[in-house]
Amino acid sequence: MRAKATLHSWRGALRTLGAPHAVPYAVPYSWLRWLGAVGPVLIGVGGLGAGALPVVSNPWFAFPGGALMGRMLQTSTAVVFVGVGMLVAAWLLMAPHVGAFGGRASISKRSLMRTYLVWIAPIVCTAPMFTQDIYSYFAQGSILRQGMDPYAAGPVEILGPDHPLARSVPFIWAHSPSPYGPVALGVNAAISGLTGDAVLPGVIAHRLLGIAALLAGAWATTRLARRCRVEPVTALWMGVVNPLAILHLVAGIHNEALMLGLILVGMELGMRGVDHVTGSRRGAAWALLAASGVLLSCAGLVKVTGFVALGFTGMALARAWQPRLGHVTSILAAGAVQSALLAATTVAASVASGAGFGWLHSQGGAAQIRSIYSLTTNVGVAAGWAGMRLGIGDHTDAMLSVTRGAGVAVAFVFIVRMLWETYAGNIHPVGGLGVASMVLVVLFPVIQPWYCLWAILPLAAWIRRRPMRTAVVAISALFSFVVLPRGLALPSETVASIYTSALLALAVLALVAWAGFRSRARRITLPSHG
């Protein structure tokens, strides 16, 4: 007796996600590849008007339709969110094809990466999206290239308020010294020299560098996943191909792309070195460990949070040495190795880039921001508000110091615990890094949606449990919609209108797709006659 159709609606499709037999009945992979590709096309077109455009000398208005999109800010913003919705939907519906929630993957790594390249191609030349931070990178790179100190003052003070680059820097960073390390600034200065501070070539150069770093991270992710007994194609889907990474690391051009690429490659090389450090290939092991230490140090010299990864490769090394050296000696020896590599890399990068060591005292500028996503910031603000309501005065700043300090202290203690669990062999170093980064993000004084990627990319190569994967997928999908394409706030009525328009357009598209999918399911399952 023929089996009846199990998928006559999108509800039926969702019901089968993760079941071992789901793939034959899932939305065809070829459909999802092109559904996901149309989304970035809309993001790229909408970005010509709704993106984070420069204040002066806007090159994107020269694109066909660019000036028109710029005059229709609300419409172009809604177009971007329709594209985001299509990209997220394609990614979610791809879950059964990659074995994300059960069963075996039905596609190869190569096929998934080809899809990834198709998805990011329309974004390469569009305006910066979801943030204006790229203009800070431009200004700081130009400052360093001209022989000035980006750690001495903000771009407005150094370049002058009328400088084209300084005028596009976000207000919150316009008067702040650079918070980034010498590797980030060295890269920014090199691109400044290569492009002559031209905005469009600079955006493309930064994007291509970020894509190269993410592709290197994809290479490392597949190998780290095998070490953690995770299906490599699942890890790629959850990590590098994640829409949150595409939107904020590729479209948004954040430094995290370079930092995370360095971390993932550094972790894989470090694990290879640990594999051989007590065997016959000690020369190769030391070369791999040295390369790992340099890459992980460079990640921290992009953003200081990258330094955390050094501890986890160090504990893996200490664990390998423990049978021969004992607990205390092995930990001290591994710490000495990592510290020496960190010190040598820091000196070399600081001198070679010309940035010097000003980054050591320029951290903490971001703490001036009151992030609505930060748990510790919200608790501090709520406590300050309660104090005002009780008539004891406005002590919000003092409460923020207390709650944020407590959050950082708890995160530090948890990181130390994860380091010990790694040394004890209770958690893989990649998992330890991912879990520690997750707690750090939750308790960090300032959180942006893309900070979640500090944890998501390492966790993608490690987590196997369905609840944790579900949480990662849900966070990634939700946070893909919370930042406006221009990276700036708009009136609440305008924001409500934008989201409503995008939601209605997506609903119409979903109905059309549902009808097509239902028709296909019927054709597949109806019995033949004659």
Secondary structure, DSSP 8 states (H G I E B T S, - for coil): -----S-SSHHHHHHTTT-TT-GGGS--HHHHHHHHHHHHHHHHHHHHHHS---SSS-GGGGSTTHHHHHH-HHHHHHHHHHHHHHHHHHHHHTGGGGTTTSS--SS-HHHHHHHHHHHHGGGTTS---S-SHHHHHHHHHHHHHTT--TTTS-HHHHH-TT-HHHHHS-HHHHTS---S-HHHHHHHHHHHHHHTT-HHHHHHHHHHHHHHHHHHHHHHHHHHHHHTT--HHHHHHHTTT-HHHIIIIIIS--THHHHHHHHHHHHHHHHHHHHHTTSS-HHHHHHHHHHHHHHHHHHHTTSGGGGHHHHHHHHHHHHHHHHHH-HHHHHHHHHHHHHHHHHHHHHHHHHHHS-TTGGGG-TTGGGGS--TT-HHHHHHHHHHHHHHHTTS---HHHHHHHHHHHHHHHHHHHHHHHHHHHHHTSS-HHHHHHHHHHHHHHH-SS--GGGGHHHHHHHHTT---HHHHHHHHHHHHHHTSSS-TTSS---HHHHHHHHHHHHHHHHHHHHHHHHHHHHHHHHHHS----
